[in-house]
Amino acid sequence: MITGIKYVTLSIKNVRDSFDFYTRVLGAQPIAKWHNGAYVLLGDL
């Protein structure tokens, strides 16, 4: 039985656009962002 999710890794082409989508549209909390990647917190899973 799965009781939660710790990490999910997504491979994307455009970090800037994806970061904006996850933070502005989905409401994810930005944690860190660099040239080739980013960390966001999305909910309390």
PDB file of N, CA, C, O and CB in Angstrom:
ATOM      1  N   MET A   1       0.839  -1.178   0.000  1.00  0.00           N
ATOM      2  CA  MET A   1       0.000   0.000   0.000  1.00  0.00           C
ATOM      3  C   MET A   1       0.884   1.241   0.000  1.00  0.00           C
ATOM      4  O   MET A   1       1.744   1.394   0.868  1.00  0.00           O
ATOM      5  CB  MET A   1      -0.955  -0.002   1.214  1.00  0.00           C
ATOM      6  N   ILE A   2       0.678   2.115  -0.957  1.00  0.00           N
ATOM      7  CA  ILE A   2       1.433   3.364  -1.038  1.00  0.00           C
ATOM      8  C   ILE A   2       0.770   4.393  -0.132  1.00  0.00           C
ATOM      9  O   ILE A   2      -0.434   4.634  -0.222  1.00  0.00           O
ATOM     10  CB  ILE A   2       1.513   3.884  -2.509  1.00  0.00           C
ATOM     11  N   THR A   3       1.572   4.996   0.743  1.00  0.00           N
ATOM     12  CA  THR A   3       1.026   5.994   1.663  1.00  0.00           C
ATOM     13  C   THR A   3       1.508   7.404   1.359  1.00  0.00           C
ATOM     14  O   THR A   3       1.044   8.356   1.987  1.00  0.00           O
ATOM     15  CB  THR A   3       1.387   5.638   3.080  1.00  0.00           C
ATOM     16  N   GLY A   4       2.437   7.565   0.405  1.00  0.00           N
ATOM     17  CA  GLY A   4       2.925   8.893   0.050  1.00  0.00           C
ATOM     18  C   GLY A   4       3.947   8.820  -1.064  1.00  0.00           C
ATOM     19  O   GLY A   4       4.367   7.738  -1.476  1.00  0.00           O
ATOM     20  N   ILE A   5       4.334   9.972  -1.539  1.00  0.00           N
ATOM     21  CA  ILE A   5       5.349  10.093  -2.584  1.00  0.00           C
ATOM     22  C   ILE A   5       6.422  11.025  -2.074  1.00  0.00           C
ATOM     23  O   ILE A   5       6.118  12.126  -1.615  1.00  0.00           O
ATOM     24  CB  ILE A   5       4.743  10.614  -3.929  1.00  0.00           C
ATOM     25  N   LYS A   6       7.681  10.601  -2.144  1.00  0.00           N
ATOM     26  CA  LYS A   6       8.781  11.414  -1.640  1.00  0.00           C
ATOM     27  C   LYS A   6       9.350  12.320  -2.740  1.00  0.00           C
ATOM     28  O   LYS A   6       9.460  13.531  -2.550  1.00  0.00           O
ATOM     29  CB  LYS A   6       9.885  10.514  -1.071  1.00  0.00           C
ATOM     30  N   TYR A   7       9.711  11.733  -3.888  1.00  0.00           N
ATOM     31  CA  TYR A   7      10.323  12.497  -4.976  1.00  0.00           C
ATOM     32  C   TYR A   7       9.752  12.040  -6.314  1.00  0.00           C
ATOM     33  O   TYR A   7       9.424  10.869  -6.505  1.00  0.00           O
ATOM     34  CB  TYR A   7      11.866  12.338  -4.962  1.00  0.00           C
ATOM     35  N   VAL A   8       9.643  12.992  -7.230  1.00  0.00           N
ATOM     36  CA  VAL A   8       9.291  12.700  -8.615  1.00  0.00           C
ATOM     37  C   VAL A   8      10.260  13.485  -9.480  1.00  0.00           C
ATOM     38  O   VAL A   8      10.439  14.685  -9.269  1.00  0.00           O
ATOM     39  CB  VAL A   8       7.786  13.068  -8.939  1.00  0.00           C
ATOM     40  N   THR A   9      10.881  12.840 -10.437  1.00  0.00           N
ATOM     41  CA  THR A   9      11.817  13.501 -11.341  1.00  0.00           C
ATOM     42  C   THR A   9      11.203  13.572 -12.729  1.00  0.00           C
ATOM     43  O   THR A   9      10.735  12.566 -13.262  1.00  0.00           O
ATOM     44  CB  THR A   9      13.180  12.757 -11.379  1.00  0.00           C
ATOM     45  N   LEU A  10      11.206  14.765 -13.309  1.00  0.00           N
ATOM     46  CA  LEU A  10      10.680  14.966 -14.646  1.00  0.00           C
ATOM     47  C   LEU A  10      11.792  15.462 -15.550  1.00  0.00           C
ATOM     48  O   LEU A  10      12.589  16.312 -15.151  1.00  0.00           O
ATOM     49  CB  LEU A  10       9.500  15.955 -14.636  1.00  0.00           C
ATOM     50  N   SER A  11      11.851  14.939 -16.757  1.00  0.00           N
ATOM     51  CA  SER A  11      12.797  15.411 -17.753  1.00  0.00           C
ATOM     52  C   SER A  11      12.059  16.384 -18.670  1.00  0.00           C
ATOM     53  O   SER A  11      11.034  16.036 -19.256  1.00  0.00           O
ATOM     54  CB  SER A  11      13.421  14.219 -18.562  1.00  0.00           C
ATOM     55  N   ILE A  12      12.579  17.593 -18.790  1.00  0.00           N
ATOM     56  CA  ILE A  12      11.906  18.635 -19.569  1.00  0.00           C
ATOM     57  C   ILE A  12      12.888  19.285 -20.541  1.00  0.00           C
ATOM     58  O   ILE A  12      14.101  19.128 -20.399  1.00  0.00           O
ATOM     59  CB  ILE A  12      11.286  19.702 -18.635  1.00  0.00           C
ATOM     60  N   LYS A  13      12.374  20.003 -21.511  1.00  0.00           N
ATOM     61  CA  LYS A  13      13.219  20.685 -22.485  1.00  0.00           C
ATOM     62  C   LYS A  13      13.535  22.116 -22.084  1.00  0.00           C
ATOM     63  O   LYS A  13      14.629  22.606 -22.364  1.00  0.00           O
ATOM     64  CB  LYS A  13      12.557  20.675 -23.835  1.00  0.00           C
ATOM     65  N   ASN A  14      12.600  22.793 -21.437  1.00  0.00           N
ATOM     66  CA  ASN A  14      12.766  24.208 -21.134  1.00  0.00           C
ATOM     67  C   ASN A  14      12.545  24.446 -19.634  1.00  0.00           C
ATOM     68  O   ASN A  14      11.408  24.477 -19.165  1.00  0.00           O
ATOM     69  CB  ASN A  14      11.785  25.067 -21.979  1.00  0.00           C
ATOM     70  N   VAL A  15      13.625  24.610 -18.905  1.00  0.00           N
ATOM     71  CA  VAL A  15      13.540  24.786 -17.450  1.00  0.00           C
ATOM     72  C   VAL A  15      12.768  26.047 -17.092  1.00  0.00           C
ATOM     73  O   VAL A  15      11.921  26.024 -16.198  1.00  0.00           O
ATOM     74  CB  VAL A  15      14.941  24.842 -16.833  1.00  0.00           C
ATOM     75  N   ARG A  16      13.046  27.128 -17.768  1.00  0.00           N
ATOM     76  CA  ARG A  16      12.397  28.404 -17.444  1.00  0.00           C
ATOM     77  C   ARG A  16      10.885  28.314 -17.573  1.00  0.00           C
ATOM     78  O   ARG A  16      10.165  28.676 -16.643  1.00  0.00           O
ATOM     79  CB  ARG A  16      12.924  29.513 -18.348  1.00  0.00           C
ATOM     80  N   ASP A  17      10.396  27.840 -18.707  1.00  0.00           N
ATOM     81  CA  ASP A  17       8.948  27.752 -18.925  1.00  0.00           C
ATOM     82  C   ASP A  17       8.300  26.743 -17.969  1.00  0.00           C
ATOM     83  O   ASP A  17       7.221  26.999 -17.434  1.00  0.00           O
ATOM     84  CB  ASP A  17       8.652  27.359 -20.383  1.00  0.00           C
ATOM     85  N   SER A  18       8.947  25.615 -17.760  1.00  0.00           N
ATOM     86  CA  SER A  18       8.398  24.597 -16.864  1.00  0.00           C
ATOM     87  C   SER A  18       8.367  25.095 -15.427  1.00  0.00           C
ATOM     88  O   SER A  18       7.390  24.871 -14.712  1.00  0.00           O
ATOM     89  CB  SER A  18       9.216  23.305 -16.954  1.00  0.00           C
ATOM     90  N   PHE A  19       9.428  25.770 -14.999  1.00  0.00           N
ATOM     91  CA  PHE A  19       9.484  26.327 -13.641  1.00  0.00           C
ATOM     92  C   PHE A  19       8.353  27.336 -13.438  1.00  0.00           C
ATOM     93  O   PHE A  19       7.678  27.325 -12.409  1.00  0.00           O
ATOM     94  CB  PHE A  19      10.859  26.998 -13.379  1.00  0.00           C
ATOM     95  N   ASP A  20       8.156  28.208 -14.429  1.00  0.00           N
ATOM     96  CA  ASP A  20       7.062  29.183 -14.357  1.00  0.00           C
ATOM     97  C   ASP A  20       5.702  28.489 -14.288  1.00  0.00           C
ATOM     98  O   ASP A  20       4.838  28.905 -13.515  1.00  0.00           O
ATOM     99  CB  ASP A  20       7.106  30.125 -15.570  1.00  0.00           C
ATOM    100  N   PHE A  21       5.503  27.442 -15.081  1.00  0.00           N
ATOM    101  CA  PHE A  21       4.239  26.709 -15.081  1.00  0.00           C
ATOM    102  C   PHE A  21       3.969  26.088 -13.708  1.00  0.00           C
ATOM    103  O   PHE A  21       2.881  26.245 -13.154  1.00  0.00           O
ATOM    104  CB  PHE A  21       4.253  25.617 -16.164  1.00  0.00           C
ATOM    105  N   TYR A  22       4.954  25.392 -13.170  1.00  0.00           N
ATOM    106  CA  TYR A  22       4.745  24.709 -11.895  1.00  0.00           C
ATOM    107  C   TYR A  22       4.567  25.683 -10.733  1.00  0.00           C
ATOM    108  O   TYR A  22       3.791  25.413  -9.816  1.00  0.00           O
ATOM    109  CB  TYR A  22       5.909  23.785 -11.609  1.00  0.00           C
ATOM    110  N   THR A  23       5.267  26.797 -10.759  1.00  0.00           N
ATOM    111  CA  THR A  23       5.142  27.743  -9.639  1.00  0.00           C
ATOM    112  C   THR A  23       3.950  28.678  -9.786  1.00  0.00           C
ATOM    113  O   THR A  23       3.241  28.926  -8.811  1.00  0.00           O
ATOM    114  CB  THR A  23       6.408  28.564  -9.512  1.00  0.00           C
ATOM    115  N   ARG A  24       3.716  29.198 -10.974  1.00  0.00           N
ATOM    116  CA  ARG A  24       2.631  30.175 -11.161  1.00  0.00           C
ATOM    117  C   ARG A  24       1.274  29.535 -11.390  1.00  0.00           C
ATOM    118  O   ARG A  24       0.277  29.972 -10.814  1.00  0.00           O
ATOM    119  CB  ARG A  24       2.949  31.074 -12.321  1.00  0.00           C
ATOM    120  N   VAL A  25       1.223  28.505 -12.225  1.00  0.00           N
ATOM    121  CA  VAL A  25      -0.061  27.886 -12.572  1.00  0.00           C
ATOM    122  C   VAL A  25      -0.481  26.847 -11.528  1.00  0.00           C
ATOM    123  O   VAL A  25      -1.623  26.856 -11.068  1.00  0.00           O
ATOM    124  CB  VAL A  25       0.024  27.230 -13.960  1.00  0.00           C
ATOM    125  N   LEU A  26       0.442  25.952 -11.155  1.00  0.00           N
ATOM    126  CA  LEU A  26       0.093  24.882 -10.218  1.00  0.00           C
ATOM    127  C   LEU A  26       0.315  25.254  -8.756  1.00  0.00           C
ATOM    128  O   LEU A  26      -0.119  24.533  -7.858  1.00  0.00           O
ATOM    129  CB  LEU A  26       0.891  23.654 -10.540  1.00  0.00           C
ATOM    130  N   GLY A  27       0.988  26.375  -8.514  1.00  0.00           N
ATOM    131  CA  GLY A  27       1.183  26.833  -7.141  1.00  0.00           C
ATOM    132  C   GLY A  27       2.292  26.131  -6.376  1.00  0.00           C
ATOM    133  O   GLY A  27       2.285  26.130  -5.145  1.00  0.00           O
ATOM    134  N   ALA A  28       3.242  25.537  -7.080  1.00  0.00           N
ATOM    135  CA  ALA A  28       4.361  24.877  -6.413  1.00  0.00           C
ATOM    136  C   ALA A  28       5.263  25.905  -5.737  1.00  0.00           C
ATOM    137  O   ALA A  28       5.419  27.027  -6.220  1.00  0.00           O
ATOM    138  CB  ALA A  28       5.170  24.037  -7.418  1.00  0.00           C
ATOM    139  N   GLN A  29       5.841  25.511  -4.631  1.00  0.00           N
ATOM    140  CA  GLN A  29       6.764  26.396  -3.910  1.00  0.00           C
ATOM    141  C   GLN A  29       8.161  26.233  -4.504  1.00  0.00           C
ATOM    142  O   GLN A  29       8.701  25.127  -4.505  1.00  0.00           O
ATOM    143  CB  GLN A  29       6.771  26.078  -2.371  1.00  0.00           C
ATOM    144  N   PRO A  30       8.758  27.321  -5.011  1.00  0.00           N
ATOM    145  CA  PRO A  30      10.111  27.206  -5.570  1.00  0.00           C
ATOM    146  C   PRO A  30      11.133  26.961  -4.466  1.00  0.00           C
ATOM    147  O   PRO A  30      11.133  27.653  -3.448  1.00  0.00           O
ATOM    148  CB  PRO A  30      10.480  28.476  -6.360  1.00  0.00           C
ATOM    149  N   ILE A  31      11.998  25.980  -4.668  1.00  0.00           N
ATOM    150  CA  ILE A  31      13.044  25.653  -3.702  1.00  0.00           C
ATOM    151  C   ILE A  31      14.404  26.102  -4.232  1.00  0.00           C
ATOM    152  O   ILE A  31      15.136  26.814  -3.545  1.00  0.00           O
ATOM    153  CB  ILE A  31      13.055  24.137  -3.401  1.00  0.00           C
ATOM    154  N   ALA A  32      14.741  25.689  -5.451  1.00  0.00           N
ATOM    155  CA  ALA A  32      16.019  26.072  -6.071  1.00  0.00           C
ATOM    156  C   ALA A  32      15.879  25.984  -7.579  1.00  0.00           C
ATOM    157  O   ALA A  32      15.103  25.183  -8.102  1.00  0.00           O
ATOM    158  CB  ALA A  32      17.189  25.163  -5.573  1.00  0.00           C
ATOM    159  N   LYS A  33      16.650  26.829  -8.276  1.00  0.00           N
ATOM    160  CA  LYS A  33      16.640  26.813  -9.747  1.00  0.00           C
ATOM    161  C   LYS A  33      18.039  27.124 -10.233  1.00  0.00           C
ATOM    162  O   LYS A  33      18.694  28.029  -9.716  1.00  0.00           O
ATOM    163  CB  LYS A  33      15.606  27.838 -10.332  1.00  0.00           C
ATOM    164  N   TRP A  34      18.498  26.383 -11.220  1.00  0.00           N
ATOM    165  CA  TRP A  34      19.792  26.627 -11.852  1.00  0.00           C
ATOM    166  C   TRP A  34      19.627  26.423 -13.351  1.00  0.00           C
ATOM    167  O   TRP A  34      18.528  26.111 -13.810  1.00  0.00           O
ATOM    168  CB  TRP A  34      20.903  25.685 -11.270  1.00  0.00           C
ATOM    169  N   HIS A  35      20.677  26.590 -14.110  1.00  0.00           N
ATOM    170  CA  HIS A  35      20.603  26.579 -15.576  1.00  0.00           C
ATOM    171  C   HIS A  35      19.920  25.330 -16.136  1.00  0.00           C
ATOM    172  O   HIS A  35      19.088  25.443 -17.036  1.00  0.00           O
ATOM    173  CB  HIS A  35      21.994  26.687 -16.155  1.00  0.00           C
ATOM    174  N   ASN A  36      20.251  24.155 -15.626  1.00  0.00           N
ATOM    175  CA  ASN A  36      19.747  22.906 -16.198  1.00  0.00           C
ATOM    176  C   ASN A  36      18.727  22.178 -15.331  1.00  0.00           C
ATOM    177  O   ASN A  36      18.419  21.017 -15.602  1.00  0.00           O
ATOM    178  CB  ASN A  36      20.886  21.995 -16.463  1.00  0.00           C
ATOM    179  N   GLY A  37      18.197  22.820 -14.303  1.00  0.00           N
ATOM    180  CA  GLY A  37      17.233  22.115 -13.460  1.00  0.00           C
ATOM    181  C   GLY A  37      16.632  22.982 -12.391  1.00  0.00           C
ATOM    182  O   GLY A  37      16.946  24.167 -12.279  1.00  0.00           O
ATOM    183  N   ALA A  38      15.758  22.380 -11.601  1.00  0.00           N
ATOM    184  CA  ALA A  38      15.081  23.111 -10.530  1.00  0.00           C
ATOM    185  C   ALA A  38      14.472  22.112  -9.551  1.00  0.00           C
ATOM    186  O   ALA A  38      14.222  20.953  -9.883  1.00  0.00           O
ATOM    187  CB  ALA A  38      13.984  24.059 -11.105  1.00  0.00           C
ATOM    188  N   TYR A  39      14.244  22.600  -8.337  1.00  0.00           N
ATOM    189  CA  TYR A  39      13.489  21.850  -7.329  1.00  0.00           C
ATOM    190  C   TYR A  39      12.276  22.688  -6.941  1.00  0.00           C
ATOM    191  O   TYR A  39      12.390  23.890  -6.697  1.00  0.00           O
ATOM    192  CB  TYR A  39      14.377  21.513  -6.067  1.00  0.00           C
ATOM    193  N   VAL A  40      11.119  22.043  -6.889  1.00  0.00           N
ATOM    194  CA  VAL A  40       9.908  22.697  -6.399  1.00  0.00           C
ATOM    195  C   VAL A  40       9.206  21.749  -5.432  1.00  0.00           C
ATOM    196  O   VAL A  40       9.376  20.531  -5.497  1.00  0.00           O
ATOM    197  CB  VAL A  40       8.961  23.099  -7.581  1.00  0.00           C
ATOM    198  N   LEU A  41       8.422  22.326  -4.544  1.00  0.00           N
ATOM    199  CA  LEU A  41       7.627  21.554  -3.603  1.00  0.00           C
ATOM    200  C   LEU A  41       6.164  21.741  -3.986  1.00  0.00           C
ATOM    201  O   LEU A  41       5.663  22.864  -4.035  1.00  0.00           O
ATOM    202  CB  LEU A  41       7.896  21.993  -2.118  1.00  0.00           C
ATOM    203  N   LEU A  42       5.491  20.638  -4.255  1.00  0.00           N
ATOM    204  CA  LEU A  42       4.099  20.704  -4.724  1.00  0.00           C
ATOM    205  C   LEU A  42       3.218  19.877  -3.801  1.00  0.00           C
ATOM    206  O   LEU A  42       3.121  18.658  -3.943  1.00  0.00           O
ATOM    207  CB  LEU A  42       3.976  20.199  -6.195  1.00  0.00           C
ATOM    208  N   GLY A  43       2.589  20.544  -2.869  1.00  0.00           N
ATOM    209  CA  GLY A  43       1.706  19.860  -1.942  1.00  0.00           C
ATOM    210  C   GLY A  43       2.448  19.140  -0.841  1.00  0.00           C
ATOM    211  O   GLY A  43       3.662  19.276  -0.691  1.00  0.00           O
ATOM    212  N   ASP A  44       1.701  18.375  -0.078  1.00  0.00           N
ATOM    213  CA  ASP A  44       2.257  17.644   1.058  1.00  0.00           C
ATOM    214  C   ASP A  44       1.990  16.155   0.871  1.00  0.00           C
ATOM    215  O   ASP A  44       1.188  15.557   1.588  1.00  0.00           O
ATOM    216  CB  ASP A  44       1.650  18.150   2.401  1.00  0.00           C
ATOM    217  N   LEU A  45       2.675  15.572  -0.102  1.00  0.00           N
ATOM    218  CA  LEU A  45       2.489  14.160  -0.376  1.00  0.00           C
ATOM    219  C   LEU A  45       3.474  13.351   0.417  1.00  0.00           C
ATOM    220  O   LEU A  45       3.481  12.124   0.325  1.00  0.00           O
ATOM    221  CB  LEU A  45       2.631  13.868  -1.858  1.00  0.00           C
TER     222      LEU A  45
END
